[in-house]
Amino acid sequence: MSGEKTGGWISRLKPDWYIILIISMVALASLLPARGAAAPAFGLATQIAIALVFFLHGAKLSREAVIKGVTHWRLHLLVLAATFVMFPVLCLGLAALPGAITPAALAPGLIFLGCLPSTIQSSIGFTAIARGNVAATVASATASNLLGIAVTPVLAAILMQTQGGFSLHSAQTIILQLLLPFIAGQLLRPWVGPWIARRSKMVGYVDRGSILLVVYSAFSEAVVEGIWTKVSALDLARLLILCCVLLAAVLLITLFAARSLKFNKEDEITIVFCGSKKSLASGVPMAGVLFPGAQLGLILLPIMVFHQIQLMACAVIANAYAKRADTEPQTS
């Protein structure tokens, strides 16, 4: 009996190879970042992978599931409230802490982090891995990014007294790289849907692979720009702790809200993943418009750190969700 208990305890210590791969991407980018001609090549590969993810999910999801996801207004309101209300309030609180806790040079970056929209690609990838409501995630994360094009600069201007506008380029990117592949998948679903349904593992590999590409590309850019040398090791350690506390608080609040409002497990997964993330892809170009070059590096550092933490933490959570038994009710 004790041998069985020991074996079960040991089995729970088996490494999570996906987490190891994510950490390996960070290490690889630190040692061999994509630079020069390789950087745009990896950027293009990431864009293709993201577009492929959306095409596959568009072809995989039934029309009924998509309509149900788009019209799930209670879920979308909760995600938007978490993204554009709860996050800014929490980040303002962290930025207002004494300098011994929150480095003054990094406080503006924390506030800007709170103003950003949710991620799209990684939210969908993790939701798919966790067996959540992918259709609702597509709609909610896309709405967050489209609204963020206008909401983020306004929030940043109010909370940070910055000035600046925004470009329609981000909206065009969302439409061309994300929505169009998804719509194409939906239109071609009668022909390619059955083939994709028989290869669900392939879709999972594309989800995971695209996230690994995002991790490597994002961290490579940070290393090439020398962003880690612009603050002390102590400041970086404090920022790391602040970002961990922020993410833990947001994950707990979104989880509690989803369960208090009686959402089912699939919707809960969408709320937790969409409501707890901030988009590095949207944050970098927006910051480039809103802030001068000399300030830009420090503004981006909290986003870079939080981005890596959210990917690693959500990978663990997604795998934990994926191992659950399908015993939850399917209505919300």
Kinemage of the C-alpha trace (Angstrom):
@kinemage 1
@onewidth
@group {chain A} dominant
@subgroup {mainchain}
@vectorlist {calphas} color= white
{ca met a 1} P 0.000 0.000 0.000
{ca ser a 2} L 2.771 2.381 0.947
{ca gly a 3} L 4.549 1.456 -2.266
{ca glu a 4} L 1.483 2.511 -4.258
{ca lys a 5} L 1.345 5.835 -2.397
{ca thr a 6} L 5.037 6.387 -3.040
{ca gly a 7} L 4.610 5.570 -6.716
{ca gly a 8} L 1.701 8.003 -7.040
{ca trp a 9} L 3.671 10.733 -5.293
{ca ile a 10} L 6.657 10.170 -7.571
{ca ser a 11} L 4.466 10.176 -10.683
{ca arg a 12} L 3.217 13.655 -9.805
{ca leu a 13} L 6.829 14.858 -9.902
{ca lys a 14} L 7.224 14.006 -13.584
{ca pro a 15} L 8.400 17.057 -15.527
{ca asp a 16} L 5.959 19.000 -17.662
{ca trp a 17} L 7.742 18.877 -21.003
{ca tyr a 18} L 5.765 21.781 -22.412
{ca ile a 19} L 6.952 24.041 -19.590
{ca ile a 20} L 10.485 22.795 -20.150
{ca leu a 21} L 10.151 23.713 -23.826
{ca ile a 22} L 8.933 27.232 -22.958
{ca ile a 23} L 11.851 27.737 -20.560
{ca ser a 24} L 14.168 26.363 -23.247
{ca met a 25} L 12.879 28.992 -25.687
{ca val a 26} L 13.706 31.712 -23.166
{ca ala a 27} L 17.195 30.260 -22.648
{ca leu a 28} L 17.745 29.866 -26.399
{ca ala a 29} L 16.678 33.450 -27.055
{ca ser a 30} L 19.042 34.649 -24.320
{ca leu a 31} L 21.991 32.774 -25.817
{ca leu a 32} L 21.115 32.928 -29.510
{ca pro a 33} L 18.520 35.643 -30.099
{ca ala a 34} L 17.070 36.111 -33.551
{ca arg a 35} L 18.873 39.135 -34.937
{ca gly a 36} L 19.682 40.658 -38.273
{ca ala a 37} L 18.095 38.823 -41.199
{ca ala a 38} L 16.895 36.041 -38.887
{ca ala a 39} L 14.619 38.349 -36.875
{ca pro a 40} L 12.128 39.124 -39.673
{ca ala a 41} L 12.222 35.459 -40.716
{ca phe a 42} L 11.155 34.339 -37.242
{ca gly a 43} L 8.608 37.141 -37.142
{ca leu a 44} L 7.120 35.934 -40.421
{ca ala a 45} L 7.100 32.326 -39.195
{ca thr a 46} L 5.247 33.431 -36.060
{ca gln a 47} L 2.662 35.335 -38.105
{ca ile a 48} L 2.105 32.319 -40.362
{ca ala a 49} L 1.728 30.026 -37.352
{ca ile a 50} L -0.794 32.375 -35.746
{ca ala a 51} L -2.797 32.641 -38.982
{ca leu a 52} L -2.735 28.844 -39.291
{ca val a 53} L -4.066 28.488 -35.734
{ca phe a 54} L -7.015 30.721 -36.600
{ca phe a 55} L -7.681 28.908 -39.861
{ca leu a 56} L -7.647 25.505 -38.154
{ca his a 57} L -9.963 26.650 -35.368
{ca gly a 58} L -12.261 28.275 -37.907
{ca ala a 59} L -12.450 25.016 -39.833
{ca lys a 60} L -12.822 22.958 -36.662
{ca leu a 61} L -15.640 24.888 -34.984
{ca ser a 62} L -19.235 24.377 -36.038
{ca arg a 63} L -21.235 27.396 -37.180
{ca glu a 64} L -23.531 26.938 -34.194
{ca ala a 65} L -20.583 27.040 -31.782
{ca val a 66} L -19.255 30.251 -33.356
{ca ile a 67} L -22.624 32.014 -33.153
{ca lys a 68} L -23.035 30.896 -29.556
{ca gly a 69} L -19.551 32.188 -28.732
{ca val a 70} L -20.055 35.582 -30.384
{ca thr a 71} L -23.395 36.177 -28.659
{ca his a 72} L -22.185 35.155 -25.183
{ca trp a 73} L -22.504 38.737 -23.921
{ca arg a 74} L -22.236 37.979 -20.173
{ca leu a 75} L -18.843 36.358 -20.706
{ca his a 76} L -17.565 39.165 -22.946
{ca leu a 77} L -18.597 41.882 -20.481
{ca leu a 78} L -16.778 40.113 -17.666
{ca val a 79} L -13.593 39.712 -19.728
{ca leu a 80} L -13.647 43.368 -20.837
{ca ala a 81} L -14.242 44.514 -17.253
{ca ala a 82} L -11.247 42.468 -16.100
{ca thr a 83} L -9.064 43.817 -18.915
{ca phe a 84} L -9.921 47.517 -18.872
{ca val a 85} L -11.171 48.125 -15.305
{ca met a 86} L -9.727 45.612 -12.852
{ca phe a 87} L -6.242 45.514 -14.386
{ca pro a 88} L -5.730 49.316 -14.472
{ca val a 89} L -6.918 49.620 -10.837
{ca leu a 90} L -4.530 46.889 -9.644
{ca cys a 91} L -1.610 48.314 -11.640
{ca leu a 92} L -2.242 51.802 -10.313
{ca gly a 93} L -2.102 50.356 -6.809
{ca leu a 94} L 1.227 48.635 -7.494
{ca ala a 95} L 2.681 51.767 -9.087
{ca ala a 96} L 1.724 53.826 -6.022
{ca leu a 97} L 3.722 51.610 -3.642
{ca pro a 98} L 6.896 53.043 -2.046
{ca gly a 99} L 10.055 53.082 -4.158
{ca ala a 100} L 11.567 50.350 -2.020
{ca ile a 101} L 8.893 48.015 -3.399
{ca thr a 102} L 8.088 49.422 -6.845
{ca pro a 103} L 11.082 51.062 -8.602
{ca ala a 104} L 10.028 54.559 -9.637
{ca ala a 105} L 11.519 54.127 -13.115
{ca leu a 106} L 9.292 51.105 -13.749
{ca ala a 107} L 6.037 52.469 -12.271
{ca pro a 108} L 4.850 54.095 -15.560
{ca gly a 109} L 5.418 50.801 -17.359
{ca leu a 110} L 3.258 48.978 -14.823
{ca ile a 111} L 0.426 51.474 -15.372
{ca phe a 112} L 0.724 51.109 -19.142
{ca leu a 113} L 0.652 47.314 -18.724
{ca gly a 114} L -2.731 47.648 -17.024
{ca cys a 115} L -4.127 49.620 -19.972
{ca leu a 116} L -3.353 47.015 -22.632
{ca pro a 117} L -5.868 44.663 -24.278
{ca ser a 118} L -5.834 40.914 -23.778
{ca thr a 119} L -3.792 38.579 -25.948
{ca ile a 120} L -5.475 36.759 -28.805
{ca gln a 121} L -3.253 33.946 -30.022
{ca ser a 122} L -2.046 32.616 -26.671
{ca ser a 123} L -5.506 32.975 -25.093
{ca ile a 124} L -6.955 30.823 -27.864
{ca gly a 125} L -4.048 28.387 -27.775
{ca phe a 126} L -4.296 27.839 -24.025
{ca thr a 127} L -8.099 27.661 -24.141
{ca ala a 128} L -7.874 24.979 -26.811
{ca ile a 129} L -5.321 23.019 -24.783
{ca ala a 130} L -7.516 23.316 -21.678
{ca arg a 131} L -10.635 22.230 -23.615
{ca gly a 132} L -12.450 25.495 -22.970
{ca asn a 133} L -14.873 27.570 -25.051
{ca val a 134} L -12.654 28.372 -28.039
{ca ala a 135} L -15.395 30.155 -29.996
{ca ala a 136} L -16.095 32.554 -27.130
{ca thr a 137} L -12.346 33.072 -26.667
{ca val a 138} L -11.923 34.032 -30.331
{ca ala a 139} L -14.762 36.566 -30.065
{ca ser a 140} L -13.780 37.951 -26.651
{ca ala a 141} L -10.040 38.268 -27.279
{ca thr a 142} L -10.587 39.821 -30.709
{ca ala a 143} L -13.095 42.319 -29.300
{ca ser a 144} L -10.616 43.202 -26.559
{ca asn a 145} L -7.896 43.964 -29.106
{ca leu a 146} L -10.135 45.931 -31.433
{ca leu a 147} L -11.484 48.012 -28.539
{ca gly a 148} L -7.972 48.317 -27.127
{ca ile a 149} L -6.836 50.249 -30.196
{ca ala a 150} L -8.979 53.148 -28.955
{ca val a 151} L -9.322 52.354 -25.227
{ca thr a 152} L -5.636 51.779 -24.425
{ca pro a 153} L -4.378 55.217 -25.621
{ca val a 154} L -7.270 56.933 -23.816
{ca leu a 155} L -6.617 55.034 -20.572
{ca ala a 156} L -2.882 55.709 -20.849
{ca ala a 157} L -3.537 59.416 -21.458
{ca ile a 158} L -5.815 59.629 -18.420
{ca leu a 159} L -3.716 57.553 -16.025
{ca met a 160} L -0.242 58.630 -17.188
{ca gln a 161} L -0.908 62.088 -18.641
{ca thr a 162} L 0.581 60.999 -21.958
{ca gln a 163} L -0.276 62.409 -25.318
{ca gly a 164} L -0.545 60.577 -28.580
{ca gly a 165} L -2.820 58.843 -30.949
{ca phe a 166} L -3.058 55.437 -32.468
{ca ser a 167} L -2.763 53.932 -35.912
{ca leu a 168} L -5.308 51.890 -37.816
{ca his a 169} L -2.455 49.535 -38.701
{ca ser a 170} L -3.151 47.450 -35.586
{ca ala a 171} L -6.799 47.060 -36.592
{ca gln a 172} L -5.745 46.007 -40.080
{ca thr a 173} L -3.312 43.465 -38.629
{ca ile a 174} L -6.034 41.941 -36.455
{ca ile a 175} L -8.398 41.704 -39.412
{ca leu a 176} L -5.882 40.372 -41.938
{ca gln a 177} L -3.919 38.006 -39.710
{ca leu a 178} L -6.608 36.770 -37.346
{ca leu a 179} L -10.182 37.317 -38.502
{ca leu a 180} L -9.725 36.538 -42.189
{ca pro a 181} L -8.008 33.153 -41.608
{ca phe a 182} L -10.745 32.247 -39.113
{ca ile a 183} L -13.477 33.227 -41.603
{ca ala a 184} L -11.658 31.315 -44.356
{ca gly a 185} L -11.627 28.237 -42.126
{ca gln a 186} L -15.344 28.635 -41.502
{ca leu a 187} L -16.093 28.950 -45.218
{ca leu a 188} L -13.940 25.927 -46.102
{ca arg a 189} L -15.182 23.858 -43.169
{ca pro a 190} L -17.507 21.635 -45.267
{ca trp a 191} L -14.469 20.439 -47.241
{ca val a 192} L -11.570 20.503 -44.734
{ca gly a 193} L -13.445 20.185 -41.405
{ca pro a 194} L -13.717 16.367 -41.368
{ca trp a 195} L -10.032 16.014 -42.282
{ca ile a 196} L -9.012 18.346 -39.442
{ca ala a 197} L -11.384 16.652 -36.970
{ca arg a 198} L -9.569 13.366 -37.570
{ca arg a 199} L -6.265 15.078 -36.764
{ca ser a 200} L -6.993 16.831 -33.458
{ca lys a 201} L -3.443 16.141 -32.254
{ca met a 202} L -2.105 18.146 -35.182
{ca val a 203} L -4.194 21.157 -34.116
{ca gly a 204} L -2.781 20.807 -30.593
{ca tyr a 205} L 0.778 20.753 -31.933
{ca val a 206} L 0.116 23.911 -33.945
{ca asp a 207} L -1.317 25.638 -30.836
{ca arg a 208} L 1.696 24.741 -28.727
{ca gly a 209} L 4.214 25.406 -31.467
{ca ser a 210} L 2.853 28.875 -32.176
{ca ile a 211} L 3.135 29.793 -28.489
{ca leu a 212} L 6.754 28.594 -28.437
{ca leu a 213} L 7.472 30.801 -31.459
{ca val a 214} L 5.899 33.796 -29.719
{ca val a 215} L 8.034 33.199 -26.604
{ca tyr a 216} L 11.250 32.939 -28.600
{ca ser a 217} L 10.513 35.936 -30.826
{ca ala a 218} L 9.443 38.187 -27.943
{ca phe a 219} L 12.398 37.303 -25.763
{ca ser a 220} L 14.825 37.605 -28.692
{ca glu a 221} L 13.690 41.161 -29.306
{ca ala a 222} L 14.158 42.022 -25.635
{ca val a 223} L 17.690 40.611 -25.622
{ca val a 224} L 18.701 42.314 -28.893
{ca glu a 225} L 17.433 45.686 -27.621
{ca gly a 226} L 19.477 45.242 -24.426
{ca ile a 227} L 16.453 45.950 -22.307
{ca trp a 228} L 17.644 43.811 -19.392
{ca thr a 229} L 20.720 46.026 -18.930
{ca lys a 230} L 18.721 49.204 -18.323
{ca val a 231} L 17.773 48.353 -14.738
{ca ser a 232} L 19.640 46.790 -11.834
{ca ala a 233} L 19.322 43.139 -10.896
{ca leu a 234} L 17.479 44.201 -7.729
{ca asp a 235} L 14.980 46.268 -9.729
{ca leu a 236} L 14.411 43.339 -12.061
{ca ala a 237} L 13.874 40.990 -9.107
{ca arg a 238} L 11.333 43.385 -7.582
{ca leu a 239} L 9.554 43.734 -10.928
{ca leu a 240} L 9.428 39.958 -11.269
{ca ile a 241} L 7.789 39.637 -7.848
{ca leu a 242} L 5.299 42.437 -8.608
{ca cys a 243} L 4.298 40.803 -11.893
{ca cys a 244} L 3.862 37.431 -10.171
{ca val a 245} L 1.660 39.028 -7.487
{ca leu a 246} L -0.354 40.877 -10.153
{ca leu a 247} L -0.921 37.744 -12.225
{ca ala a 248} L -1.851 35.650 -9.181
{ca ala a 249} L -4.367 38.286 -8.055
{ca val a 250} L -5.959 38.531 -11.505
{ca leu a 251} L -6.166 34.753 -11.919
{ca leu a 252} L -7.850 34.367 -8.542
{ca ile a 253} L -10.279 37.244 -9.119
{ca thr a 254} L -11.333 36.033 -12.586
{ca leu a 255} L -11.699 32.461 -11.314
{ca phe a 256} L -13.808 33.602 -8.350
{ca ala a 257} L -15.948 35.843 -10.582
{ca ala a 258} L -16.565 33.075 -13.127
{ca arg a 259} L -17.628 30.609 -10.449
{ca ser a 260} L -19.688 33.161 -8.501
{ca leu a 261} L -21.633 34.010 -11.670
{ca lys a 262} L -22.259 30.296 -12.346
{ca phe a 263} L -20.407 29.982 -15.645
{ca asn a 264} L -19.706 26.416 -16.761
{ca lys a 265} L -16.169 25.034 -16.842
{ca glu a 266} L -15.577 25.800 -20.530
{ca asp a 267} L -16.626 29.434 -20.056
{ca glu a 268} L -14.605 29.656 -16.846
{ca ile a 269} L -11.495 28.664 -18.802
{ca thr a 270} L -12.166 31.417 -21.353
{ca ile a 271} L -12.699 34.027 -18.632
{ca val a 272} L -9.550 33.034 -16.751
{ca phe a 273} L -7.310 33.026 -19.823
{ca cys a 274} L -8.742 36.074 -21.634
{ca gly a 275} L -9.193 38.120 -18.466
{ca ser a 276} L -5.715 37.516 -17.061
{ca lys a 277} L -3.524 38.316 -20.063
{ca lys a 278} L -1.964 41.421 -21.559
{ca ser a 279} L -0.838 41.661 -25.163
{ca leu a 280} L 2.830 42.254 -25.860
{ca ala a 281} L 2.093 42.339 -29.601
{ca ser a 282} L -0.340 45.231 -29.133
{ca gly a 283} L 1.647 46.907 -26.369
{ca val a 284} L 4.898 47.425 -28.270
{ca pro a 285} L 3.519 49.402 -31.248
{ca met a 286} L 1.145 51.379 -29.019
{ca ala a 287} L 4.000 52.310 -26.693
{ca gly a 288} L 6.061 53.381 -29.707
{ca val a 289} L 3.366 55.912 -30.572
{ca leu a 290} L 2.616 57.135 -27.053
{ca phe a 291} L 6.093 57.471 -25.547
{ca pro a 292} L 9.408 59.021 -26.618
{ca gly a 293} L 12.281 56.720 -27.527
{ca ala a 294} L 14.312 57.435 -24.412
{ca gln a 295} L 11.416 56.316 -22.210
{ca leu a 296} L 10.234 53.437 -24.353
{ca gly a 297} L 12.585 50.745 -23.036
{ca leu a 298} L 11.541 51.158 -19.411
{ca ile a 299} L 7.869 51.349 -20.403
{ca leu a 300} L 8.153 48.017 -22.211
{ca leu a 301} L 10.091 46.150 -19.521
{ca pro a 302} L 7.075 45.346 -17.281
{ca ile a 303} L 5.165 44.141 -20.348
{ca met a 304} L 8.078 41.894 -21.365
{ca val a 305} L 8.363 40.381 -17.886
{ca phe a 306} L 4.623 39.942 -17.366
{ca his a 307} L 4.295 38.423 -20.829
{ca gln a 308} L 6.816 35.670 -20.079
{ca ile a 309} L 5.275 34.943 -16.663
{ca gln a 310} L 1.733 34.729 -18.024
{ca leu a 311} L 2.781 32.278 -20.744
{ca met a 312} L 4.543 29.962 -18.308
{ca ala a 313} L 1.851 30.133 -15.632
{ca cys a 314} L -0.999 29.663 -18.102
{ca ala a 315} L 0.748 26.686 -19.680
{ca val a 316} L 0.648 24.953 -16.286
{ca ile a 317} L -2.991 25.951 -15.729
{ca ala a 318} L -4.037 24.867 -19.236
{ca asn a 319} L -2.503 21.434 -18.796
{ca ala a 320} L -4.184 21.085 -15.387
{ca tyr a 321} L -7.560 21.975 -16.917
{ca ala a 322} L -6.952 19.545 -19.796
{ca lys a 323} L -6.584 16.615 -17.378
{ca arg a 324} L -9.967 17.194 -15.739
{ca ala a 325} L -12.816 14.702 -16.027
{ca asp a 326} L -15.722 15.817 -18.210
{ca thr a 327} L -18.282 15.860 -15.423
{ca glu a 328} L -19.205 19.549 -15.397
{ca pro a 329} L -22.577 20.784 -16.650
{ca gln a 330} L -22.492 22.226 -20.167
{ca thr a 331} L -24.800 25.210 -19.694
{ca ser a 332} L -24.096 28.626 -18.264
